[in-house]
């Protein structure tokens, strides 16, 4: 009997990153005749827009996460590896992972590792001002936030108590605004009746923005509305205020000192260092300047997407937001499918469905181009959109119940202080 001809090998697609972009790419390839390996250094997908609610004790980490294996459980052409990408050899087309540098060969590579907070050359500030990109970050911020009140309850020093009740948020983008708006509500409503020696209503929240206004990605009139809402909540909004010093006792803005024991960072993003391994031009934030089909210049088999990519469209940069990451992931996958069908690729076009930001209870802004909303209507729209985009029915149901409970009782339901000894405070430093 003559030998049967060997079946042609299916293209191997390696996806680095299990965030919005990576998951969207894997799902879009579910019916493609390819073999997918998705690698991530954690085993879970995070719904990042609600991380601030974990940080401010409104939701539990499990409410906004889902195991990556569970998300792709029905996709027979996909496997998931808990691993960390260490190196990319573009000449040999392999990704090296973990300390043993195990090699994963690829025919197509989708790089979507996400980003971390950017301290603009002052990484020594990170121990004093954690950012918010991962579940671990949210848990640490929640720990510091709640511990500040516990320490204020114990101290007899009025100056120390004032510093403990002062919270500084650096950065006036959506994350900074959401953090700043959530803290006064919890302090004045949820915590007030639980402490005996400290009046949590005296909490001071200061949001510091280096630019001329907050929410620069929104129209100016909506940004001004958000600033007024924050002021109504008691938040001090400081614009044109660049942080020049930061330590364990607060921040400096030029010669001015704001004394605070708790500072949170929401001032910028820094791309993954994996971008440097692709041999492509980078921008100042380390993002890859991709072609109009999201491929890496000189490497049509490699796609950089999500927070790792920068691309201009209609004179404006495609924003580093979750809807854009979803669209980029799906588009990269469709480009691979077109390649397998010997069809020409298309140009990526980002469709902006609208921008939403919440400021606090019943306060939000919504921008849909010609149509804009503010107040309670925008807030309910924000609630609906975020619940619908959560992964899994269980998460949607739990978050809906938690939000309803919080709305009617004015309580924050996940006020847990964990890992008290694990994260030792940095050595005292004056600035």
C-alpha positions in Angstrom: 0.0 0.0 0.0 1.6 3.3 -1.0 2.5 5.7 1.7 -0.2 8.3 2.4 1.0 11.9 1.7 1.8 13.8 4.9 -0.8 16.3 6.0 0.4 19.8 5.7 1.2 21.3 9.1 -1.3 23.8 10.5 0.1 27.3 11.1 1.3 27.7 14.7 0.1 30.9 16.3 1.6 32.0 19.6 -0.2 34.8 21.6 1.7 36.5 24.3 -0.7 38.0 26.9 -4.2 37.0 28.1 -5.7 40.5 28.4 -8.3 42.0 26.2 -6.3 42.0 23.0 -4.8 38.5 23.5 -8.2 36.9 24.4 -9.9 38.7 21.5 -7.3 37.3 19.1 -7.6 33.8 20.4 -11.4 33.8 20.2 -11.4 35.2 16.7 -9.3 32.2 15.6 -11.6 29.6 17.1 -12.7 28.3 13.7 -9.5 28.9 11.9 -7.3 26.0 10.8 -4.4 27.0 13.1 -3.0 25.8 16.4 -2.9 28.4 19.1 -0.7 28.6 22.2 -1.6 31.5 24.5 0.9 32.3 27.2 0.5 34.5 30.2 2.4 34.8 33.5 -0.9 34.7 35.4 -3.8 32.2 35.0 -6.5 34.8 34.8 -8.1 37.5 32.6 -8.7 40.8 34.4 -11.5 43.2 33.5 -9.3 46.3 34.0 -11.9 49.0 33.9 -13.2 47.8 37.3 -9.8 47.4 39.0 -10.4 50.6 40.8 -13.5 49.1 42.5 -11.4 46.3 43.9 -8.9 48.9 45.1 -11.6 50.9 46.9 -13.2 47.8 48.4 -16.4 47.8 46.4 -15.8 44.5 44.6 -13.8 41.4 45.3 -10.9 40.3 42.9 -12.9 37.3 41.8 -15.8 39.5 40.6 -13.7 41.0 37.8 -11.5 38.0 36.8 -11.9 34.7 35.1 -9.4 31.9 34.5 -8.0 32.0 31.0 -8.3 28.2 30.6 -12.1 28.5 31.5 -12.6 31.3 28.9 -11.0 29.1 26.1 -12.2 25.7 27.5 -14.4 25.0 24.4 -11.8 26.1 21.9 -10.1 22.8 20.8 -7.4 24.5 18.7 -6.1 26.5 21.6 -3.9 25.6 24.5 -2.9 27.8 27.5 0.5 27.9 29.2 1.2 29.6 32.5 4.6 31.0 31.5 6.4 34.3 31.1 7.9 35.3 27.8 11.6 36.1 28.3 12.9 36.5 24.8 11.8 36.6 21.1 14.1 35.4 18.4 12.5 36.9 15.3 15.1 35.3 12.9 14.4 31.7 14.1 10.7 32.5 14.9 10.7 31.2 18.5 9.6 32.6 21.8 11.6 31.7 24.9 9.7 31.4 28.1 10.5 31.0 31.8 13.9 30.7 33.4 14.7 27.5 31.4 14.1 29.5 28.2 11.9 26.8 26.7 11.4 27.5 23.0 8.0 27.8 21.5 8.1 28.0 17.6 5.6 30.0 15.8 4.5 30.8 12.2 2.5 33.8 13.5 3.2 35.8 16.7 0.7 38.1 18.4 2.4 40.2 21.1 -0.1 41.7 23.6 1.6 41.8 27.0 -0.1 44.9 28.3 1.6 47.8 30.1 2.7 48.9 33.5 2.6 52.3 35.2 5.1 54.8 34.1 7.0 56.9 36.7 8.8 58.9 34.0 12.3 58.0 35.1 11.6 58.0 38.8 11.0 54.3 39.5 12.2 54.9 43.0 8.8 56.4 43.7 6.9 53.2 43.1 7.2 51.8 46.7 5.5 55.0 47.9 2.9 55.3 45.2 1.6 52.0 43.8 -0.1 52.1 40.4 -3.1 50.1 39.3 -2.7 47.5 36.5 -3.1 44.1 38.1 -5.1 42.4 40.8 -2.1 42.5 43.1 -1.9 46.2 42.6 -5.6 46.6 43.5 -5.2 44.5 46.6 -2.2 46.5 47.7 -4.0 49.8 47.2 -7.0 48.5 49.1 -4.7 47.4 51.9 -3.1 50.8 52.2 -6.4 52.6 51.9 -8.1 50.7 54.7 -5.0 50.6 56.9 -4.8 54.4 56.9 -8.1 54.6 58.8 -7.0 51.8 61.2 -3.8 53.7 62.0 -5.7 57.0 62.3 -8.0 55.3 64.9 -5.0 54.4 67.1 -2.9 57.6 67.0 -3.1 60.4 69.5 -1.2 62.8 67.3 -3.6 65.1 65.5 -1.0 66.0 62.8 -0.3 62.3 62.1 -4.1 61.7 62.0 -4.5 64.5 59.4 -1.8 63.0 57.3 -3.3 59.5 57.5 -6.7 60.9 56.4 -5.1 62.6 53.4 -5.0 60.7 50.1 -3.2 61.9 47.0 -3.9 60.5 43.6 -1.3 61.5 40.9 -2.8 61.6 37.5 -6.1 63.1 36.1 -7.0 60.4 33.6 -10.0 58.0 33.9 -8.3 55.9 36.6 -7.3 58.9 38.7 -10.8 60.4 38.4 -12.5 57.1 39.3 -10.2 56.5 42.3 -10.7 60.1 43.5 -14.4 60.0 43.2 -14.8 56.6 45.0 -12.8 57.5 48.1 -15.0 60.3 49.5 -18.2 58.1 49.2 -16.6 55.3 51.2 -15.1 57.6 53.8 -18.3 59.6 54.4 -21.0 56.9 54.0 -19.6 53.4 54.5 -16.9 54.0 57.2 -18.3 56.8 59.2 -20.4 54.7 61.6 -17.7 52.1 62.2 -15.0 54.1 63.8 -15.2 55.6 67.3 -12.1 57.9 67.7 -11.7 59.2 64.2 -14.2 61.1 62.0 -13.7 59.5 58.5 -15.8 62.4 57.1 -12.7 64.5 57.5 -10.9 62.6 54.8 -9.1 64.8 52.3 -8.6 63.7 48.7 -6.2 65.6 46.4 -5.9 64.7 42.7 -2.8 66.1 41.0 -2.6 66.5 37.3 0.5 67.8 35.5 -1.5 69.0 32.4 -3.9 71.9 32.1 -7.0 69.8 32.7 -8.2 66.4 33.8 -9.5 63.8 31.3 -7.6 65.1 28.3 -9.1 62.4 26.1 -12.6 63.8 26.6 -14.1 67.0 25.2 -13.3 70.0 27.4 -16.8 70.7 28.4 -17.2 67.1 29.8 -13.9 67.3 31.5 -15.0 70.5 33.2 -18.2 68.9 34.3 -16.2 66.0 35.8 -14.0 68.5 37.6 -17.1 70.2 39.1 -18.5 66.8 40.2 -15.2 66.0 41.9 -15.3 69.4 43.7 -18.8 68.7 44.9 -17.6 65.4 46.4 -14.9 67.4 48.2 -12.0 66.4 46.0 -9.2 69.0 45.5 -8.4 69.0 41.8 -4.9 70.4 41.1 -4.0 71.0 37.5 -0.8 72.3 36.0 0.8 70.6 39.0 3.8 68.4 38.3 5.0 66.2 41.1 8.7 67.0 41.8 9.2 64.9 44.9 7.5 61.9 46.5 8.2 60.0 49.7 6.7 58.3 52.7 5.3 61.6 54.0 3.7 63.0 50.9 4.5 64.8 47.7 6.1 68.0 46.5 4.9 70.2 43.8 7.8 72.6 43.3 8.3 74.3 46.7 4.9 73.2 48.0 4.5 70.2 50.1 1.3 68.1 50.5 1.7 65.9 53.5 0.0 62.5 53.1 0.8 59.0 54.2 -1.1 57.4 51.2 -0.3 58.2 47.6 -1.7 56.3 44.6 -0.2 56.6 41.0 -2.4 57.0 37.9 -0.2 59.2 35.8 0.8 57.1 32.8 1.6 53.8 31.1 4.8 52.2 30.1 4.9 49.5 27.4 6.3 46.1 28.0 10.0 45.6 27.4 9.2 42.9 24.9 8.7 45.6 22.3 12.4 46.2 22.3 13.0 42.6 21.2 11.0 43.0 17.9 13.6 45.2 16.2 11.0 47.8 15.3 10.9 51.6 15.9 9.5 52.6 19.2 7.9 55.7 20.6 8.9 57.5 23.8 6.7 55.1 25.9 8.3 52.0 24.4 5.3 51.2 22.1 5.9 49.6 18.7 5.2 51.8 15.7 3.2 49.2 13.8 2.1 49.1 10.1 -1.5 49.9 9.2 -2.3 46.2 9.4 -0.9 46.1 13.0 2.1 44.0 11.8 5.6 44.9 12.9 7.7 46.6 10.2 9.9 44.0 8.5 8.0 41.1 10.1 4.5 40.5 8.5 4.2 37.4 10.6 4.3 39.4 13.9 1.5 41.6 15.2 1.9 44.0 18.1 -1.4 45.0 19.6 -3.0 46.6 22.6 -0.9 48.7 24.9 2.3 47.6 23.0 1.3 49.3 19.7 1.0 52.8 18.6 -0.8 53.8 15.4 -2.2 57.0 14.1 -5.6 57.2 12.4 -7.3 60.3 11.0 -4.5 62.4 12.6 -5.1 61.0 16.1 -3.5 58.1 17.9 -5.6 55.0 18.5 -6.3 55.2 22.2 -4.9 52.5 24.6 -8.4 51.5 25.9 -10.1 48.1 26.1 -12.4 48.5 23.1 -9.4 49.4 20.9 -7.5 46.3 22.3 -10.5 44.1 21.5 -10.8 45.4 18.0 -7.0 45.0 17.4 -7.0 41.5 18.7 -9.8 40.4 16.4 -8.3 42.3 13.4 -4.9 40.6 13.9 -6.6 37.2 13.9 -8.6 38.0 10.8 -5.4 39.0 9.0 -3.9 35.6 9.8 -7.1 33.9 8.5 -6.8 36.0 5.3 -3.2 34.9 4.9 -4.2 31.2 5.2 -6.8 31.8 2.5 -4.2 33.7 0.3 -6.3 36.8 0.5 -4.8 40.3 0.8 -4.8 42.0 4.1 -6.8 45.1 5.0 -6.0 48.2 6.9 -7.0 48.4 10.6 -9.6 51.0 11.4 -10.6 51.7 15.0 -14.3 52.3 15.5 -14.9 54.4 18.6 -18.2 53.4 20.1 -18.0 56.1 22.7 -16.1 57.0 25.9 -17.4 56.7 29.4 -16.0 57.7 32.8 -17.6 57.6 36.2 -16.9 60.1 38.9 -18.9 58.7 41.7 -22.4 57.6 42.8 -24.9 58.8 40.1 -22.1 60.9 38.5 -20.6 60.1 35.1 -19.8 61.5 31.7 -20.4 59.9 28.3 -19.1 61.0 24.9 -20.6 59.6 21.7 -19.3 62.3 19.4 -22.3 64.5 18.6 -24.2 63.1 21.6 -23.0 63.7 25.1 -24.5 62.7 28.5 -23.7 63.6 32.1 -25.1 62.8 35.5 -27.4 59.9 36.4 -28.2 58.9 32.8 -24.5 58.6 31.9 -23.9 56.7 35.2 -26.6 54.1 34.5 -25.3 53.7 31.0 -21.8 53.2 32.4 -23.2 50.5 34.8 -25.0 48.7 32.0 -22.0 48.7 29.6 -19.6 47.4 32.2 -21.8 44.7 33.4 -22.5 43.5 29.8 -18.8 43.4 28.9 -17.8 41.4 32.0 -16.7 37.8 31.2 -19.1 35.1 32.5 -22.7 35.2 33.7 -21.6 34.6 37.3 -19.4 37.8 37.3 -22.2 39.8 35.8 -24.7 38.6 38.3 -22.4 39.1 41.3 -21.3 42.6 40.3 -25.0 43.6 39.7 -25.9 42.4 43.2 -22.9 44.1 44.8 -23.7 47.4 43.0 -27.3 47.2 44.0 -26.4 46.5 47.6 -24.0 49.4 47.6 -26.5 51.8 46.0 -29.3 51.1 48.5 -27.2 50.6 51.7 -24.4 53.0 51.0 -21.9 50.3 52.0 -18.8 48.9 50.4 -18.9 45.2 50.9 -15.3 43.9 50.5 -13.3 45.8 53.2 -10.6 43.2 53.8 -7.1 44.0 54.8 -4.8 41.2 53.7 -1.1 40.6 53.5 -0.4 43.1 56.3 3.1 41.7 56.9 3.9 40.7 53.4 4.2 44.3 52.1 6.5 46.1 54.6 6.4 49.9 54.2 9.5 51.5 52.7 12.0 53.1 54.9 11.0 56.6 55.9 12.1 59.3 53.5 11.5 63.0 53.7 11.1 65.1 50.6 
